[in-house]
Amino acid sequence: MGSTLQDQFLKMGLVDKKQANTVKKAQHKKKAEQGKKESINEGIIQAQQALAAKKERSRLLNQKKNEELKEQETAAQIRQLIDSNRISMAGGETPYNFTDSNKIKRLFLKKETIEQLSRGTLAIIRQAGEYQIVPAGVALKVQKFNRKLVVVFHAQEKNPSVDQDDPYAEFQVPEDLIW
Protein backbone atom coordinates (compact mmCIF):
# COMPACT_ATOMS: atom_id res chain seq x y z
CA MET A 1 0.00 0.00 0.00
CA GLY A 2 2.96 2.27 -0.10
CA SER A 3 2.40 3.05 -3.75
CA THR A 4 0.42 6.03 -4.98
CA LEU A 5 -2.78 5.88 -6.94
CA GLN A 6 -0.87 6.88 -10.04
CA ASP A 7 1.51 3.94 -9.61
CA GLN A 8 -1.42 1.59 -9.14
CA PHE A 9 -3.07 2.84 -12.39
CA LEU A 10 0.24 2.31 -14.19
CA LYS A 11 0.50 -1.29 -12.94
CA MET A 12 -3.06 -2.06 -13.98
CA GLY A 13 -2.44 -0.55 -17.40
CA LEU A 14 -5.23 2.01 -17.23
CA VAL A 15 -2.82 4.87 -18.00
CA ASP A 16 0.53 4.91 -19.67
CA LYS A 17 3.73 6.60 -18.48
CA LYS A 18 3.27 9.64 -20.75
CA GLN A 19 -0.19 10.44 -19.39
CA ALA A 20 1.04 10.05 -15.79
CA ASN A 21 3.89 12.49 -16.42
CA THR A 22 1.56 15.12 -17.97
CA VAL A 23 -0.78 14.87 -14.98
CA LYS A 24 2.20 15.16 -12.62
CA LYS A 25 3.48 18.25 -14.48
CA ALA A 26 0.01 19.83 -14.43
CA GLN A 27 -0.26 19.32 -10.67
CA HIS A 28 3.21 20.76 -10.16
CA LYS A 29 2.36 23.85 -12.28
CA LYS A 30 -0.88 24.34 -10.37
CA LYS A 31 0.97 24.32 -7.02
CA ALA A 32 3.62 26.71 -8.36
CA GLU A 33 0.95 29.13 -9.65
CA GLN A 34 -0.83 29.11 -6.30
CA GLY A 35 2.44 29.97 -4.55
CA LYS A 36 3.05 32.78 -7.03
CA LYS A 37 -0.48 34.12 -6.57
CA GLU A 38 -0.02 34.17 -2.79
CA SER A 39 3.32 35.95 -3.11
CA ILE A 40 1.84 38.34 -5.69
CA ASN A 41 -1.11 39.05 -3.40
CA GLU A 42 1.25 39.71 -0.48
CA GLY A 43 3.37 41.95 -2.73
CA ILE A 44 0.30 43.90 -3.84
CA ILE A 45 -0.84 44.35 -0.23
CA GLN A 46 2.63 45.55 0.81
CA ALA A 47 2.77 47.94 -2.13
CA GLN A 48 -0.66 49.34 -1.26
CA GLN A 49 0.39 49.82 2.36
CA ALA A 50 3.59 51.58 1.29
CA LEU A 51 1.59 53.80 -1.06
CA ALA A 52 -0.90 54.66 1.71
CA ALA A 53 1.97 55.51 4.09
CA LYS A 54 3.59 57.69 1.42
CA LYS A 55 0.30 59.52 0.79
CA GLU A 56 -0.12 60.14 4.53
CA ARG A 57 3.42 61.54 4.83
CA SER A 58 2.80 63.73 1.80
CA ARG A 59 -0.51 64.96 3.23
CA LEU A 60 1.13 65.84 6.56
CA LEU A 61 3.97 67.64 4.78
CA ASN A 62 1.51 69.63 2.65
CA GLN A 63 -0.53 70.51 5.73
CA LYS A 64 2.61 71.77 7.48
CA LYS A 65 3.59 73.85 4.44
CA ASN A 66 0.07 75.32 4.22
CA GLU A 67 0.19 76.29 7.91
CA GLU A 68 3.57 77.98 7.42
CA LEU A 69 2.25 79.88 4.39
CA LYS A 70 -0.80 80.97 6.35
CA GLU A 71 1.41 82.22 9.20
CA GLN A 72 3.56 84.14 6.71
CA GLU A 73 0.46 85.68 5.11
CA THR A 74 -0.87 86.70 8.51
CA ALA A 75 2.47 88.25 9.45
CA ALA A 76 2.53 90.18 6.15
CA GLN A 77 -1.04 91.40 6.70
CA ILE A 78 -0.17 92.58 10.22
CA ARG A 79 2.97 94.31 8.98
CA GLN A 80 1.04 96.06 6.20
CA LEU A 81 -1.76 97.06 8.58
CA ILE A 82 0.70 98.59 11.06
CA ASP A 83 2.80 100.31 8.40
CA SER A 84 -0.20 101.92 6.73
CA ASN A 85 -1.81 103.16 9.97
CA ARG A 86 1.07 104.08 12.28
CA ILE A 87 1.20 107.51 13.83
CA SER A 88 4.41 109.52 13.83
CA MET A 89 6.25 109.86 17.13
CA ALA A 90 8.47 112.68 15.89
CA GLY A 91 8.65 115.85 17.95
CA GLY A 92 7.77 114.18 21.24
CA GLU A 93 9.23 115.84 24.32
CA THR A 94 7.28 114.19 27.17
CA PRO A 95 8.54 110.80 28.35
CA TYR A 96 6.01 107.97 28.42
CA ASN A 97 6.97 104.88 30.42
CA PHE A 98 5.42 101.46 29.86
CA THR A 99 6.33 97.83 30.47
CA ASP A 100 7.18 95.28 27.81
CA SER A 101 8.09 91.74 28.89
CA ASN A 102 8.69 92.86 32.49
CA LYS A 103 11.05 95.61 31.35
CA ILE A 104 10.33 99.30 31.61
CA LYS A 105 10.58 101.09 28.29
CA ARG A 106 10.41 104.81 27.55
CA LEU A 107 9.21 106.72 24.52
CA PHE A 108 9.21 110.47 24.08
CA LEU A 109 5.79 111.52 22.82
CA LYS A 110 3.60 114.56 22.45
CA LYS A 111 1.16 115.29 25.28
CA GLU A 112 -1.82 114.78 22.98
CA THR A 113 -0.55 111.33 22.05
CA ILE A 114 -0.10 110.38 25.71
CA GLU A 115 -3.65 111.51 26.47
CA GLN A 116 -5.00 109.42 23.59
CA LEU A 117 -3.01 106.41 24.80
CA SER A 118 -4.48 106.75 28.30
CA ARG A 119 -8.04 107.08 26.91
CA GLY A 120 -7.62 103.99 24.78
CA THR A 121 -7.93 105.64 21.38
CA LEU A 122 -4.29 104.79 20.54
CA ALA A 123 -2.11 101.77 21.30
CA ILE A 124 1.57 100.87 21.23
CA ILE A 125 2.55 97.84 19.15
CA ARG A 126 5.91 96.10 18.89
CA GLN A 127 6.94 95.43 15.29
CA ALA A 128 10.34 94.01 14.40
CA GLY A 129 11.89 95.23 17.66
CA GLU A 130 10.53 98.76 17.28
CA TYR A 131 7.49 100.37 18.84
CA GLN A 132 4.75 101.86 16.71
CA ILE A 133 1.70 103.89 17.73
CA VAL A 134 -1.52 102.92 15.96
CA PRO A 135 -5.24 103.70 16.33
CA ALA A 136 -7.38 101.51 18.60
CA GLY A 137 -9.16 99.83 15.67
CA VAL A 138 -5.86 98.65 14.23
CA ALA A 139 -4.76 97.43 17.65
CA LEU A 140 -7.94 95.36 17.94
CA LYS A 141 -7.32 93.77 14.53
CA VAL A 142 -3.69 93.01 15.42
CA GLN A 143 -4.83 91.56 18.75
CA LYS A 144 -7.05 89.09 16.90
CA PHE A 145 -4.02 87.79 14.99
CA ASN A 146 -1.33 87.98 17.68
CA ARG A 147 -1.89 89.27 21.21
CA LYS A 148 1.84 89.41 21.95
CA LEU A 149 2.42 92.29 19.52
CA VAL A 150 0.14 94.72 21.37
CA VAL A 151 2.20 96.18 24.21
CA VAL A 152 0.02 99.05 25.52
CA PHE A 153 -3.69 99.24 24.86
CA HIS A 154 -6.09 100.67 27.41
CA ALA A 155 -9.26 99.43 25.78
CA GLN A 156 -12.40 100.75 27.36
CA GLU A 157 -15.10 98.33 28.36
CA LYS A 158 -18.31 98.68 26.40
CA ASN A 159 -20.45 98.33 29.52
CA PRO A 160 -18.43 99.62 32.43
CA SER A 161 -19.88 97.99 35.49
CA VAL A 162 -20.17 100.15 38.56
CA ASP A 163 -19.56 98.32 41.78
CA GLN A 164 -22.46 98.93 44.13
CA ASP A 165 -20.22 98.68 47.20
CA ASP A 166 -17.64 101.18 45.90
CA PRO A 167 -17.69 104.22 48.21
CA TYR A 168 -16.03 106.38 45.50
CA ALA A 169 -18.40 105.44 42.68
CA GLU A 170 -20.04 108.86 42.64
CA PHE A 171 -16.71 110.68 42.21
CA GLN A 172 -15.41 110.94 38.65
CA VAL A 173 -11.69 110.90 37.87
CA PRO A 174 -10.74 113.84 35.66
CA GLU A 175 -9.50 112.91 32.20
CA ASP A 176 -6.66 115.41 32.23
CA LEU A 177 -5.07 113.85 35.31
CA ILE A 178 -1.47 112.78 34.54
CA TRP A 179 0.01 110.25 36.91
Backbone torsions as a table, in degrees:
resi	resn	phi	psi	omega
1	MET	NA	5.1	-179.6
2	GLY	-78.1	-8.5	-178.6
3	SER	-87.7	153.9	-179.1
4	THR	-81.0	168.9	179.5
5	LEU	-61.0	-38.4	179.7
6	GLN	-62.8	-44.1	178.4
7	ASP	-63.1	-38.7	179.4
8	GLN	-64.7	-42.5	177.5
9	PHE	-62.6	-37.7	178.0
10	LEU	-64.0	-42.4	-179.2
11	LYS	-66.2	-36.6	-179.6
12	MET	-77.2	-19.8	178.9
13	GLY	88.7	14.6	178.6
14	LEU	-74.5	-31.2	178.0
15	VAL	-130.5	154.1	175.5
16	ASP	-99.8	175.2	-174.6
17	LYS	-63.1	-36.7	-178.2
18	LYS	-64.6	-46.1	179.6
19	GLN	-64.2	-39.0	179.8
20	ALA	-63.3	-41.5	179.5
21	ASN	-66.6	-40.2	179.0
22	THR	-64.8	-39.1	177.5
23	VAL	-65.7	-41.4	179.7
24	LYS	-62.0	-44.1	178.8
25	LYS	-63.7	-40.0	-179.8
26	ALA	-63.9	-42.2	178.3
27	GLN	-65.1	-40.5	179.1
28	HIS	-63.1	-43.4	178.2
29	LYS	-62.3	-40.5	-178.6
30	LYS	-62.8	-44.0	178.4
31	LYS	-64.3	-41.2	-179.9
32	ALA	-64.0	-41.7	179.2
33	GLU	-65.5	-37.9	177.7
34	GLN	-63.7	-42.2	177.5
35	GLY	-62.2	-41.2	178.4
36	LYS	-65.0	-42.7	179.8
37	LYS	-61.0	-41.9	178.5
38	GLU	-63.6	-43.7	-179.9
39	SER	-69.0	-35.6	177.6
40	ILE	-66.5	-43.7	178.6
41	ASN	-60.7	-43.2	177.6
42	GLU	-63.5	-40.9	178.2
43	GLY	-63.4	-40.9	179.3
44	ILE	-65.3	-42.8	179.6
45	ILE	-62.8	-44.3	178.5
46	GLN	-63.4	-40.2	178.8
47	ALA	-65.3	-40.6	178.3
48	GLN	-65.1	-40.0	177.8
49	GLN	-64.6	-42.3	178.8
50	ALA	-63.8	-40.2	178.7
51	LEU	-65.1	-41.3	178.4
52	ALA	-64.2	-41.1	178.5
53	ALA	-64.8	-40.0	179.2
54	LYS	-65.2	-41.6	177.8
55	LYS	-63.2	-40.0	179.6
56	GLU	-65.0	-44.3	177.1
57	ARG	-60.9	-42.5	179.6
58	SER	-64.1	-41.5	178.9
59	ARG	-63.4	-43.5	178.9
60	LEU	-64.6	-39.9	178.5
61	LEU	-64.9	-43.2	177.9
62	ASN	-64.1	-39.1	178.8
63	GLN	-63.6	-41.7	178.7
64	LYS	-63.8	-43.1	178.9
65	LYS	-63.6	-41.2	178.9
66	ASN	-63.9	-39.3	177.7
67	GLU	-64.4	-41.7	178.4
68	GLU	-63.7	-42.3	178.1
69	LEU	-62.9	-40.2	179.5
70	LYS	-64.3	-41.8	177.1
71	GLU	-62.9	-41.3	179.2
72	GLN	-65.3	-40.4	177.6
73	GLU	-63.7	-42.1	179.1
74	THR	-63.2	-44.6	179.0
75	ALA	-61.8	-40.2	178.6
76	ALA	-66.8	-39.4	177.6
77	GLN	-63.6	-43.2	178.7
78	ILE	-62.2	-46.5	-179.1
79	ARG	-60.0	-43.6	179.5
80	GLN	-66.2	-41.2	180.0
81	LEU	-62.0	-44.4	-179.9
82	ILE	-68.3	-45.4	-177.6
83	ASP	-63.0	-36.4	-177.1
84	SER	-81.0	-16.4	-175.7
85	ASN	-120.3	5.9	-177.0
86	ARG	-71.0	151.9	-178.6
87	ILE	-107.2	137.7	-176.3
88	SER	-66.9	140.0	177.0
89	MET	-104.2	7.7	-176.9
90	ALA	-67.7	145.0	176.2
91	GLY	82.0	12.8	179.9
92	GLY	-80.9	134.6	-179.1
93	GLU	-121.0	-13.8	-177.9
94	THR	-97.9	127.6	179.9
95	PRO	-73.4	140.1	176.4
96	TYR	-125.4	116.9	-178.7
97	ASN	-98.6	140.0	177.0
98	PHE	-151.6	165.9	179.8
99	THR	-106.2	142.9	175.9
100	ASP	-141.2	113.8	-179.1
101	SER	56.1	48.1	178.7
102	ASN	62.3	23.5	174.9
103	LYS	-123.6	140.7	179.5
104	ILE	-86.8	126.4	179.8
105	LYS	-116.4	157.9	-178.4
106	ARG	-135.4	132.8	172.9
107	LEU	-123.9	145.1	174.9
108	PHE	-98.1	117.1	-174.0
109	LEU	-129.3	167.9	173.4
110	LYS	-76.1	155.3	-178.9
111	LYS	-62.7	-37.7	179.7
112	GLU	-63.0	-38.8	179.5
113	THR	-66.3	-40.7	178.4
114	ILE	-63.5	-41.1	178.6
115	GLU	-63.2	-42.1	179.3
116	GLN	-67.2	-34.0	176.0
117	LEU	-64.9	-42.0	-178.5
118	SER	-70.2	-29.9	178.9
119	ARG	-80.8	-14.4	178.7
120	GLY	91.3	12.7	177.5
121	THR	-88.7	-14.8	174.9
122	LEU	-128.0	162.1	178.3
123	ALA	-144.0	157.6	176.2
124	ILE	-106.5	130.1	-178.3
125	ILE	-124.6	140.8	177.2
126	ARG	-93.5	123.5	179.1
127	GLN	-134.2	116.8	177.9
128	ALA	53.4	43.2	177.2
129	GLY	80.7	-1.8	178.5
130	GLU	-115.2	157.8	179.3
131	TYR	-103.7	136.0	179.9
132	GLN	-125.0	146.8	175.6
133	ILE	-105.3	128.1	-176.8
134	VAL	-133.8	159.9	176.1
135	PRO	-65.2	161.7	-175.9
136	ALA	-61.4	-38.8	179.9
137	GLY	-60.9	-41.0	178.2
138	VAL	-66.9	-40.6	179.2
139	ALA	-62.1	-38.6	177.7
140	LEU	-64.1	-42.0	178.8
141	LYS	-64.8	-42.3	179.4
142	VAL	-65.4	-37.3	179.1
143	GLN	-62.3	-34.5	178.1
144	LYS	-63.3	-38.2	-178.7
145	PHE	-79.8	-48.9	-174.3
146	ASN	-152.3	107.6	-177.2
147	ARG	-68.3	-25.1	-175.9
148	LYS	-69.2	-22.2	-177.6
149	LEU	-76.0	-28.8	-178.9
150	VAL	-81.7	115.4	-176.2
151	VAL	-93.3	-50.5	-179.3
152	VAL	-127.6	119.6	176.3
153	PHE	-154.7	108.1	-179.5
154	HIS	-95.2	71.8	-178.6
155	ALA	-69.5	136.6	-179.7
156	GLN	-87.5	142.3	176.9
157	GLU	-71.3	144.7	180.0
158	LYS	-71.2	-37.1	178.3
159	ASN	-122.9	83.8	-178.9
160	PRO	-65.2	121.8	-179.0
161	SER	-87.2	133.0	179.3
162	VAL	-98.2	124.9	179.5
163	ASP	-73.4	128.1	-177.4
164	GLN	-69.2	-27.4	-177.9
165	ASP	-90.0	-1.2	-177.7
166	ASP	-74.0	117.5	-178.8
167	PRO	-71.6	-17.0	-178.5
168	TYR	-104.3	16.2	-176.5
169	ALA	-63.6	-30.7	-177.7
170	GLU	-79.9	-13.0	-179.5
171	PHE	-96.0	126.1	-179.6
172	GLN	-91.8	141.5	176.6
173	VAL	-86.7	127.8	-179.6
174	PRO	-64.7	144.0	-178.2
175	GLU	-72.9	-25.0	-176.8
176	ASP	-87.3	5.7	179.6
177	LEU	-71.9	121.5	179.0
178	ILE	-106.2	126.0	-178.2
179	TRP	-81.0	NA	NA
